[in-house]
Amino acid sequence: MQTETPPTEKRYDRPEGERRGLVIVNTGDGKGKSTAAFGLALRAFGRQHVHGRQVKIFQFMKVPTARFGEHRMFEQIGLPIEGLGDGFSWKSKDLDHSAQLARDGWQRAKAAILDGEHFLVVLDEITYPLIYGWLPLDDVLQTLQQRPKDVHVCLTGRRCPQEIIDIADTVTEMTMVKHAFKAGVPAQRGIED
């Protein structure tokens, strides 16, 4: 490992632009897309008393009765998280029903984005219903562009459509360097629920 000298001067100037809502995308094949979005939601939720508006997480692929670690914790602190789907598509018994759940869920998420009552709306795993053709990309793009100017939206999932990346303010691509699953280690409860 190469060591380096810590910086002794600030390496950037503070931006002069206006504060406004951001479109944030966490995409790529690596782990951590949802986890990063949940961390962002926790940060915003912790500052709720400052901005006085709500934070909400919509999960497009999780079932409404999901009880993963994040659901249990968010429930304890009062951060709303809503499962909109019926699980992994390969487990679905009716893909038309799965698509309808995504469309119905999108209407709830869209209302939260546009209502002006939310500071941050997380659209977890929204890329999947988009790339499966279950949601109209044009409606999602239009909603992101027409949201109130101080509403932040974070979208997660693999293979994010380029049209969303193009309008996003911040895009992070998670890259898999190494994964325990490929070495035959199953998902660990509390780490990869």
trRosetta pair geometry for C-beta under 8 A, 3 or more apart (Angstrom, degrees):
i j d omega theta_ij theta_ji phi_ij phi_ji
7 10 7.7 99 138 -95 130 17
7 11 5.9 -64 -146 -45 161 108
10 13 7.9 103 120 -81 119 38
19 150 7.8 39 123 -120 87 92
20 149 5.2 -63 -147 167 105 90
20 150 6.3 -108 -148 -93 52 53
21 147 6.5 -94 99 109 154 120
21 148 7.0 95 -10 97 148 67
21 149 5.9 172 16 157 102 35
21 150 4.9 121 -41 178 98 16
21 151 4.3 19 -115 64 160 34
21 152 4.7 -148 -152 -63 82 50
21 153 7.2 52 165 -6 115 75
22 152 5.1 12 48 -126 72 92
22 153 7.7 -144 98 39 49 57
22 169 4.2 -97 -151 53 92 145
22 170 6.1 23 170 6 132 106
23 144 5.5 48 -101 -167 136 120
23 152 7.8 -175 -74 -158 31 56
23 153 5.4 -7 -115 66 69 97
23 155 7.3 4 -174 1 87 108
23 164 7.7 -138 161 -175 132 82
23 167 6.2 17 63 118 160 85
23 168 4.5 -120 109 -124 104 60
23 169 5.3 127 50 4 67 86
23 170 7.7 177 91 33 50 67
24 37 7.9 160 105 -107 118 84
24 40 7.1 -168 91 -137 159 169
24 152 6.9 16 -2 -177 110 99
24 153 7.1 -178 29 93 72 47
24 154 4.4 -20 73 -109 107 79
24 155 7.3 169 87 23 54 64
24 168 6.7 103 -110 -163 14 109
24 169 6.7 -41 -72 62 60 91
24 170 4.7 -8 -118 68 79 105
24 171 7.8 177 -161 -79 47 39
24 172 7.9 8 -177 4 89 98
25 154 7.6 175 -79 -158 26 57
25 155 5.2 -16 -110 67 73 96
25 156 7.6 157 -161 -87 53 38
25 160 5.4 79 -170 -144 131 170
25 164 6.3 126 -90 131 138 108
25 165 6.1 -95 50 -99 168 66
25 168 4.6 -52 -10 -117 114 161
25 170 7.1 -178 29 97 65 58
25 171 4.5 -3 63 -116 110 77
25 172 7.1 -178 94 30 62 60
26 32 7.5 -116 -178 115 128 73
26 33 4.0 154 128 -149 111 76
26 34 7.6 -175 94 -49 139 28
26 36 5.1 163 -110 71 152 127
26 37 5.7 -130 18 -48 142 97
26 154 6.9 23 -4 -180 102 100
26 155 7.4 -174 30 92 66 49
26 156 4.6 -11 67 -110 101 86
26 172 5.3 -9 -113 66 66 103
26 174 6.6 36 -180 -25 87 110
27 33 6.6 57 -89 -118 19 131
27 127 6.8 96 -114 -58 104 157
27 156 7.2 179 -75 -153 54 45
27 157 6.5 -10 -114 80 78 46
27 158 6.4 109 -164 -128 78 24
27 159 7.1 -159 -167 15 117 13
27 160 3.9 -91 -90 -11 147 117
27 165 7.6 -62 13 -82 152 108
27 171 6.9 -19 22 -166 109 94
27 172 7.4 153 30 83 61 53
27 173 5.6 -30 81 -109 81 68
27 174 7.2 -165 98 18 28 82
28 33 7.0 174 51 -72 80 114
28 158 6.8 -73 89 -118 15 67
28 172 7.6 -75 -3 127 127 63
28 173 3.8 117 -65 -173 123 69
28 174 3.9 177 76 53 126 58
28 175 5.7 -76 -177 -64 139 48
28 176 7.8 174 148 -20 100 73
29 158 6.0 53 -89 -123 56 115
29 174 7.1 -143 62 95 33 83
29 175 7.0 33 57 -134 83 41
29 176 5.1 -69 111 -4 94 112
30 33 7.8 133 85 -40 69 88
30 173 7.8 97 22 150 110 61
30 174 3.3 -130 69 144 103 89
30 175 4.8 26 -36 71 131 13
30 176 4.1 179 -95 -57 71 59
30 177 7.4 27 -111 -8 122 65
31 35 7.5 33 156 9 82 129
31 174 6.6 -132 62 162 24 140
31 176 7.0 79 -8 -98 73 90
31 179 7.0 133 -25 -111 116 108
31 192 7.4 -68 -136 -104 134 109
32 35 4.8 -68 -144 51 53 116
32 36 5.4 58 157 -29 85 101
32 174 5.1 172 61 -123 100 142
33 36 6.2 -57 -154 32 21 107
33 37 6.7 16 151 -13 59 108
33 156 4.3 135 151 -159 107 109
33 157 6.6 160 140 -48 155 20
33 158 7.8 -135 -26 -54 162 58
33 174 5.5 -119 -60 1 82 141
34 37 5.5 -58 -150 39 36 112
34 38 6.2 38 152 -22 70 104
34 70 8.0 -108 146 -28 114 166
34 124 5.3 56 -121 -146 99 115
34 125 7.0 -4 -79 -42 115 88
34 156 5.4 128 -78 143 60 165
35 38 5.7 -52 -147 34 31 111
35 39 6.5 35 152 -20 63 103
36 39 5.6 -51 -151 34 33 114
36 40 6.6 36 150 -19 64 103
36 156 7.8 155 63 -101 94 123
36 172 7.0 -87 135 77 168 148
36 174 7.8 -167 -8 -68 137 123
37 40 5.5 -51 -151 35 35 114
37 41 6.4 37 149 -20 65 104
37 57 7.5 121 135 -124 110 111
37 122 4.9 119 169 -145 116 126
37 124 6.0 174 93 -91 153 91
37 154 4.8 164 -131 130 99 134
37 156 5.0 -90 -31 -48 145 131
38 41 5.4 -50 -147 36 35 114
38 42 6.4 39 152 -21 65 102
38 57 7.2 22 -103 -104 72 152
38 70 5.6 -89 -127 -132 150 135
38 122 7.6 75 -78 -148 47 172
39 42 5.6 -51 -148 34 32 112
39 43 6.5 35 151 -20 64 103
40 43 5.7 -52 -150 34 32 113
40 44 6.4 27 154 -14 65 106
40 120 7.0 -160 137 -167 99 152
40 122 7.3 141 81 -87 110 118
40 154 5.7 123 87 -62 151 163
41 44 5.8 -56 -145 41 31 108
41 45 5.9 33 155 -21 66 110
41 55 5.4 140 -158 167 81 129
41 57 5.6 -5 -112 -64 162 112
41 79 6.4 110 147 -177 112 139
41 120 6.2 -167 -111 112 65 135
41 122 5.3 -52 -69 -31 122 139
41 154 7.6 -122 -55 40 86 142
42 45 5.6 -54 -140 39 29 113
42 46 6.2 34 157 -23 63 107
42 79 7.2 -63 -95 -72 59 166
43 46 5.9 -58 -153 34 27 113
43 47 6.8 8 154 -4 61 109
44 47 6.0 -70 -153 46 33 101
44 48 7.1 68 144 -65 63 74
44 51 7.9 -37 -165 33 83 139
44 55 4.8 137 105 -94 114 134
44 119 5.7 -179 -176 106 119 120
44 120 4.3 14 157 4 175 143
44 152 7.3 -146 -100 61 146 138
45 48 5.5 -7 -161 -37 40 114
45 55 4.6 -101 -75 40 81 149
45 77 7.2 85 141 128 141 125
45 79 4.8 -34 -113 -100 158 118
47 50 4.5 -37 179 28 86 121
47 51 6.2 52 127 0 96 99
48 51 6.6 -73 -142 53 33 84
48 52 7.1 100 168 -84 63 15
48 53 7.2 -129 -147 65 77 38
48 54 7.3 26 -135 -110 119 30
48 55 6.5 -104 -84 -9 110 105
48 119 7.2 -163 -114 16 68 145
49 52 7.2 26 -163 -74 25 59
51 119 4.8 87 110 -101 144 139
53 117 5.9 173 -149 171 96 42
53 118 5.8 135 157 -149 111 11
53 119 4.0 137 84 -43 110 89
54 80 7.5 3 -177 25 117 121
54 112 8.0 -91 93 -157 124 104
54 117 5.7 22 18 137 112 88
54 118 4.9 -54 75 -106 89 67
54 119 6.6 175 68 10 32 81
55 79 6.1 -28 89 -145 111 96
55 80 7.7 165 95 41 62 81
55 118 6.9 111 -97 -157 26 88
55 119 6.0 -39 -72 60 75 98
55 120 4.7 7 -124 61 88 99
55 121 7.8 -171 -156 -77 49 38
55 122 7.8 33 179 -10 88 99
56 80 5.0 -20 -122 81 79 111
56 81 7.8 165 -168 -87 56 37
56 82 7.3 -1 -178 5 100 109
56 112 5.3 -87 62 -166 149 151
56 118 5.8 -63 12 -123 107 131
56 120 7.6 178 32 96 54 63
56 121 5.5 -6 66 -118 92 73
56 122 7.2 -154 101 28 48 75
57 74 7.2 -76 31 -136 134 161
57 79 7.1 45 0 146 111 101
57 80 6.9 180 32 104 71 59
57 81 4.2 -11 71 -114 114 79
57 82 7.0 165 91 22 62 64
57 121 8.0 161 -90 -165 31 48
57 122 4.3 -10 -116 61 75 118
57 124 6.1 27 -174 -15 97 120
58 81 8.0 -176 -77 -157 22 53
58 82 5.4 -20 -113 67 64 97
58 84 5.8 27 -176 -30 95 128
58 105 6.3 144 -176 175 122 105
58 108 6.9 157 -111 97 135 104
58 109 4.4 -83 9 -91 170 112
58 112 7.4 170 -38 36 124 147
58 121 7.1 10 2 -178 106 92
58 122 6.7 179 30 89 62 64
58 123 5.7 -6 66 -114 106 54
58 124 6.6 -175 88 25 49 80
58 126 7.8 53 97 -70 106 106
59 62 3.9 5 123 28 133 115
59 66 7.2 -54 83 34 150 153
59 81 6.6 34 -17 178 111 94
59 82 6.9 -174 23 89 77 44
59 83 5.0 -31 71 -107 111 58
59 84 6.3 176 80 12 51 83
59 85 7.2 -92 121 14 76 100
59 124 4.5 -24 -106 74 68 121
59 125 6.2 43 -162 31 68 114
60 84 5.2 -29 -118 63 42 120
60 85 5.5 62 154 -41 45 118
60 102 5.9 45 -166 -125 103 89
60 105 6.1 154 -119 109 70 148
60 106 8.0 34 -113 -66 112 77
60 123 6.9 32 -34 -180 115 76
60 124 6.6 -169 8 86 78 60
60 125 4.7 -144 52 92 95 89
60 126 5.0 123 -20 -91 148 53
60 128 6.5 174 103 54 124 101
60 129 5.4 -112 171 -6 136 122
60 157 8.0 -28 49 -64 128 138
61 85 4.5 -33 -138 40 22 159
61 87 6.8 38 166 -159 78 15
61 88 6.8 42 178 -83 118 41
61 89 7.9 -69 -135 -38 109 76
61 124 7.9 -100 25 118 86 87
61 125 4.4 -70 3 129 110 151
61 128 5.8 37 -67 53 121 150
61 129 7.9 -164 -68 -35 79 93
62 66 4.3 -31 177 -32 113 157
62 68 7.6 -86 -132 -1 138 123
62 83 3.8 -98 108 -123 90 106
62 84 7.5 69 62 28 67 55
62 85 6.0 100 46 47 25 98
62 87 7.3 36 -132 -89 32 50
62 124 7.7 8 1 99 115 124
62 125 7.5 125 -16 33 82 145
63 66 5.2 137 61 -47 72 86
63 83 4.9 30 100 144 22 146
63 85 6.4 -79 -76 87 45 62
63 86 5.8 47 -95 -129 91 37
63 87 5.5 -7 -42 -48 102 84
64 82 6.9 -14 -123 -169 81 70
64 83 4.4 -160 -83 73 31 100
64 84 7.3 68 -70 -79 82 22
65 83 7.1 -78 20 53 33 145
66 71 5.6 174 109 -50 85 153
66 83 4.7 128 8 -64 114 147
67 71 5.4 -121 -133 82 32 137
67 72 6.4 57 -174 -57 76 93
68 71 5.2 100 52 5 64 103
68 72 7.4 -130 100 -4 34 90
68 193 3.8 130 -151 131 106 141
69 72 5.8 -58 -151 36 33 110
69 73 6.3 23 158 -12 69 110
69 189 8.0 135 -46 175 114 71
69 190 5.7 101 -69 -119 147 53
69 193 5.1 -174 3 -34 94 149
70 73 5.9 -60 -145 42 32 107
70 74 5.8 28 161 -17 69 111
70 81 6.8 142 131 -104 100 175
70 193 7.4 -161 1 52 85 142
71 74 6.0 -56 -138 41 25 106
71 75 6.1 30 158 -23 62 109
71 81 5.8 -132 -110 82 68 135
72 75 5.9 -57 -151 34 25 113
72 76 6.7 26 152 -21 60 106
73 76 5.6 -54 -154 31 34 113
73 77 6.6 8 158 0 67 107
74 77 6.3 -67 -145 48 32 95
74 78 7.8 -100 169 62 59 15
74 79 4.2 -87 -154 71 90 97
74 80 7.4 -163 157 -38 118 2
74 81 4.7 63 101 -10 160 123
75 78 7.7 37 -174 -71 26 29
75 81 7.8 -82 -53 34 71 104
82 105 7.8 177 120 -140 111 102
82 108 7.3 -83 108 123 154 144
84 101 6.1 148 152 157 71 92
84 102 6.7 90 128 -109 115 43
84 104 7.4 -176 -167 86 100 82
84 105 2.9 66 -165 -117 136 147
84 106 7.9 110 174 -36 155 49
84 108 7.3 -166 -108 50 121 127
84 109 7.6 -41 -69 -37 156 113
85 98 6.5 29 -159 -152 92 83
85 101 5.3 118 -124 118 45 131
85 102 6.4 23 -96 -72 93 77
85 105 7.0 -46 -55 -23 63 158
85 125 8.0 -67 -8 100 144 131
85 129 7.8 -152 -91 -58 120 119
86 92 5.8 92 94 -110 116 93
86 97 6.8 21 -4 117 155 104
86 98 5.4 -110 40 -102 112 81
86 101 5.8 143 -21 5 95 168
87 91 5.0 -46 116 74 125 129
87 92 6.9 175 73 -67 87 73
88 91 4.7 78 70 9 91 106
88 92 7.4 -139 100 -27 49 81
89 92 5.4 -35 -156 1 43 122
89 95 6.7 42 -160 -114 94 99
89 98 6.3 113 -118 167 76 167
89 128 7.3 -159 -34 174 121 125
89 132 7.0 179 -97 -97 151 149
92 95 5.4 102 109 -79 139 60
92 97 7.3 -176 -170 68 113 97
92 98 4.7 -32 -129 -51 152 135
93 97 7.8 4 76 41 75 135
94 97 3.9 52 103 10 115 116
94 98 6.7 166 96 -15 61 82
95 98 5.1 -46 -145 34 42 118
95 99 6.3 47 153 -22 68 100
96 99 5.7 -50 -150 34 32 113
96 100 6.5 32 150 -19 63 104
97 100 5.6 -53 -149 36 34 111
97 101 6.5 39 151 -22 65 102
98 101 5.7 -52 -152 32 31 113
98 102 6.7 32 150 -18 63 103
98 134 7.2 -79 117 -109 82 149
99 102 5.6 -53 -153 34 34 113
99 103 6.5 33 151 -17 66 104
99 129 7.3 139 -127 -143 59 97
99 132 7.2 -138 -97 119 94 120
99 133 7.9 -19 -125 96 125 71
99 134 3.9 -148 -134 -127 81 104
100 103 5.6 -52 -146 37 36 111
100 104 6.2 35 155 -17 68 105
101 104 5.8 -55 -145 40 30 110
101 105 6.0 30 155 -19 65 110
102 105 5.7 -57 -144 40 28 112
102 106 6.2 35 154 -27 63 104
102 129 3.7 168 -157 -126 147 145
102 132 8.0 142 -6 67 172 124
102 134 4.3 52 71 135 148 133
102 135 5.7 -106 143 -51 115 98
103 106 5.6 -48 -147 29 30 115
103 107 7.0 35 152 -22 60 99
103 134 6.5 -127 -46 163 83 85
103 135 6.5 174 -90 -96 63 70
104 107 5.9 -51 -160 27 34 112
104 108 7.1 29 147 -13 63 102
105 108 5.7 -55 -156 36 40 110
105 109 6.2 35 150 -15 71 107
106 109 5.6 -56 -142 42 35 110
106 110 5.8 40 156 -25 69 107
106 129 7.5 -145 -56 111 117 149
106 135 5.3 141 -72 -121 153 120
106 139 7.5 74 155 109 135 129
106 140 7.4 -80 -151 -80 124 92
107 110 5.7 -49 -140 36 27 114
107 111 6.5 32 156 -22 60 104
108 111 5.8 -53 -152 32 30 112
108 112 6.7 28 151 -17 63 105
109 112 5.7 -56 -153 36 34 111
109 113 6.4 35 150 -21 67 104
109 121 6.5 129 -164 173 82 129
109 123 5.8 81 -169 -103 146 98
109 126 7.9 -172 139 -97 172 128
110 113 5.7 -53 -149 33 33 112
110 114 6.2 11 160 -4 67 113
110 139 7.4 -40 -100 154 143 106
110 143 5.1 -96 -133 -122 94 149
111 114 6.2 -69 -143 48 27 99
111 115 5.8 38 161 -44 67 111
112 115 6.0 -45 -133 15 25 116
112 117 7.6 -83 -149 65 62 95
112 118 5.2 52 172 -27 86 152
112 121 5.1 138 117 -109 113 133
113 118 7.0 -65 -99 61 28 136
113 121 5.1 -103 -83 37 74 160
113 143 5.6 72 90 165 146 111
113 144 7.5 -61 -179 -88 148 47
113 147 5.0 -76 162 -108 96 118
113 151 6.1 124 -164 146 62 147
113 153 5.9 18 -123 -88 114 126
114 143 6.6 -90 -53 -151 108 90
114 146 7.0 6 -109 109 106 97
114 147 6.0 -116 -89 -116 57 65
114 148 7.2 124 -150 -18 41 85
115 118 6.6 75 63 -1 98 95
116 148 4.7 92 -98 -39 81 155
116 151 7.2 -106 -106 -58 40 121
118 121 5.2 51 139 -55 149 95
118 151 6.0 57 88 -133 86 107
119 150 7.6 -46 -130 137 63 93
119 151 7.1 -161 -154 -125 19 57
119 152 6.5 9 151 26 61 100
120 151 7.7 161 -88 -168 28 63
120 152 4.5 -20 -104 75 77 107
120 153 7.5 165 -156 -85 57 30
120 154 6.8 14 -171 -3 103 105
121 151 6.9 10 3 177 105 108
121 152 7.4 170 25 91 61 58
121 153 5.2 -14 67 -112 92 77
121 154 7.6 -175 92 28 46 68
122 153 7.8 159 -91 -161 27 52
122 154 4.8 -18 -115 67 74 104
122 156 7.4 12 -176 -7 94 110
123 126 4.0 3 148 -34 109 139
123 153 6.5 18 -6 -177 110 98
123 154 6.9 -179 27 89 69 50
123 155 4.7 -13 69 -107 110 71
123 156 7.1 178 91 20 61 69
124 156 5.0 -3 -133 46 54 122
124 157 7.7 122 175 -49 42 90
125 128 5.5 -9 171 9 88 116
125 156 6.0 -18 -47 92 41 94
125 157 4.8 102 -136 -82 39 109
126 129 6.4 -57 -162 42 52 100
126 130 6.2 51 145 -21 75 111
126 135 7.4 -35 -173 32 88 162
126 140 7.4 145 160 -132 131 142
126 155 5.3 -73 48 -148 125 96
126 156 7.0 103 18 53 80 53
126 157 5.9 -143 52 -5 47 137
127 130 5.4 -63 -152 41 37 116
127 131 6.0 23 160 -12 75 108
127 155 7.0 106 -49 160 86 106
127 156 7.2 -100 -5 117 105 36
127 157 2.9 -167 28 95 109 128
127 158 6.1 -163 94 62 142 41
127 159 5.9 152 160 75 131 68
127 160 5.0 -92 -102 -94 132 58
127 161 7.1 -179 -137 -12 89 75
128 131 6.2 -59 -139 41 28 97
128 132 6.1 22 161 -14 64 112
128 157 5.6 -132 -24 -153 76 141
128 158 7.7 53 -69 48 82 84
129 132 5.7 -57 -136 44 31 110
129 134 4.0 -78 -162 68 85 120
129 135 4.6 67 128 -11 106 109
130 133 8.0 40 168 -63 29 22
130 134 7.5 -73 -58 51 19 77
130 135 5.2 -48 -86 62 59 109
130 137 5.8 81 -155 -87 104 85
130 140 6.7 -41 -99 0 120 161
130 157 7.9 143 30 85 111 150
130 161 5.8 -103 143 -22 136 121
130 164 8.0 -10 -169 -28 171 138
131 159 5.6 38 -72 105 157 123
131 161 7.0 -178 -74 -59 83 91
135 139 7.1 -115 172 61 85 114
135 140 6.2 61 141 -44 122 120
136 139 4.3 73 84 4 107 108
136 140 7.1 176 94 -8 58 83
137 140 5.7 -59 -152 38 37 111
137 141 6.1 36 153 -19 71 107
137 161 5.9 -57 -129 84 131 177
137 163 6.2 84 167 63 127 143
137 164 7.8 -114 -156 -44 99 97
138 141 5.7 -55 -145 39 31 112
138 142 6.1 31 156 -19 66 109
139 142 5.7 -53 -143 38 29 111
139 143 6.2 32 155 -21 63 107
140 143 5.8 -55 -148 35 29 112
140 144 6.5 29 154 -18 63 106
140 164 7.1 -30 121 -87 121 114
141 144 5.9 -57 -150 36 30 110
141 145 6.3 20 156 -12 65 111
141 163 5.9 -50 -86 141 133 119
141 164 6.8 -129 -90 -85 84 69
141 167 6.6 123 -146 8 89 154
142 145 5.8 -62 -146 42 30 107
142 146 5.9 8 162 -4 68 118
143 146 6.1 -67 -134 48 25 97
143 147 6.4 50 159 -55 63 90
144 147 6.1 -29 -151 -10 27 115
144 153 6.1 -121 -121 58 88 153
144 164 7.4 114 -8 -132 167 84
144 167 6.2 116 112 112 132 137
145 167 6.6 -73 -73 -164 94 149
147 151 4.5 -105 158 67 120 128
147 153 6.6 174 -35 -30 171 126
148 151 4.8 91 64 -15 86 111
155 160 6.8 110 116 -125 118 122
155 164 6.5 -65 73 173 161 143
155 168 7.8 -109 37 -98 116 123
157 160 6.4 125 78 -76 81 78
160 164 5.5 -99 170 74 102 124
160 165 5.7 117 110 -54 116 97
160 171 7.7 -154 74 -142 153 113
161 164 5.0 89 71 5 86 100
161 165 7.2 -156 101 -4 45 88
162 165 5.2 -54 -147 39 41 115
162 166 6.1 49 152 -29 70 102
163 166 5.6 -47 -149 28 30 117
163 167 7.1 11 158 -4 60 104
164 167 6.4 -67 -152 43 34 95
164 168 6.1 47 151 -42 68 106
165 168 5.5 -48 -143 17 31 120
165 171 5.4 45 -141 -102 86 153
168 171 5.0 96 97 -61 141 96
176 179 5.5 -25 -161 -39 119 114
178 182 7.6 -121 -167 48 57 127
179 182 5.0 90 75 0 89 103
179 183 7.8 -174 100 0 52 86
180 183 5.6 -66 -159 42 44 107
180 185 3.8 -52 162 65 103 130
180 188 7.9 15 83 -19 154 110
181 184 7.8 89 -178 -40 32 8
181 185 6.3 -91 -80 68 31 70
181 186 7.3 49 -114 -124 76 24
181 187 7.0 10 -86 -62 109 68
185 188 7.7 -12 153 -46 106 98
187 191 7.4 -166 -177 79 69 91
187 192 4.0 -115 -154 92 97 120
187 193 7.6 146 156 -86 124 10
188 191 4.1 24 82 38 107 123
188 192 5.7 84 46 24 64 93
189 192 8.0 -72 -81 58 19 60
189 193 6.2 53 -143 -93 57 74
190 193 6.7 68 -53 -56 19 96
